[in-house]
Amino acid sequence: MYETTYHRASSVDEAAALFAKGSEAKYLAGGQTLLPVMKQRLASPSDVIDLAKIKDLVGCSGTTSGIQIKAATTHYEVSQDATVRKAIPALCALASQIGDPAVRHRGTIGGSLANNDPAADYPAAVLALNATIKTNKRTIAADDFFQGLFTTALEDGEIITAVDFPVIDKAGYAKFPHPASRFALTGVFVARTHGGDVRVAATGASQSGVMRVSAIEAALKANWSAGAIDGVTVSADGLLSDIHGSSDYRANLIKVMAQRAVQAAG
């Protein structure tokens, strides 16, 4: 690792001020991405600003329209939270499938979203549930937040503070995990609102990162059942093709995982 200066911020304002003073500062949430790339000498921040101990960034709570999960809440805490489980149990199920116990006890929802790994789990949930990302500067709709591989709408120095999820009727998540990393080779999150609108998002499949799957959305809006997806054709255009699976294989996985997600949702 290159030499760096470590800071433990006690507030969001302090973290932002420290970031502004650094020549090439980086925020540290759970450290599941930043620390490995620093060890591999792929990143050399002048300052590392730890957000994990900022009390205002930790916890889950109910809101007038749904639930809010603070950005530094770990995957394990989300998986065990009673408020989240009552409102959107699929989020608890998703969080419980991330990585291994060590990753779940350190990784955070804010860190995952800010990094926007193309095979991460949370982006699929945030996009499918039409969540709102709150930062220290503004609020960003899920449809506007994800902008490609490892790319988001966040500006330099902007900090995710919380994610607001609306109340939904049904939701489910299913993924085909890589056996070593537990990242999603392909994962699909399905959600139906009380008004009958349907949103479906896939992770781990597209060359552009997390994506909506409009063909499956239309099928499920007409008939909310796993069988409704049987006749859907998912195009392989723009999907990843690598040593783990071809684009055609991932296109089929999107259908299969969507069906399992619907079954999980009930």
PyMOL commands that set and color helices and strands:
alter all, ss='L'
color gray80, all
select helices_A, chain A and resi 12-21+34-39+55-57+75-80+82-87+89-96+101-106+109-115+122-128+142-145+214-222+226-229+247-265
alter helices_A, ss='H'
color red, helices_A
select strands_A, chain A and resi 5-8+25-28+47-50+60-62+66-70+132-135+139-141+160-166+170-177+184-192+198-203+211-212
alter strands_A, ss='S'
color yellow, strands_A
deselect
rebuild
show_as cartoon
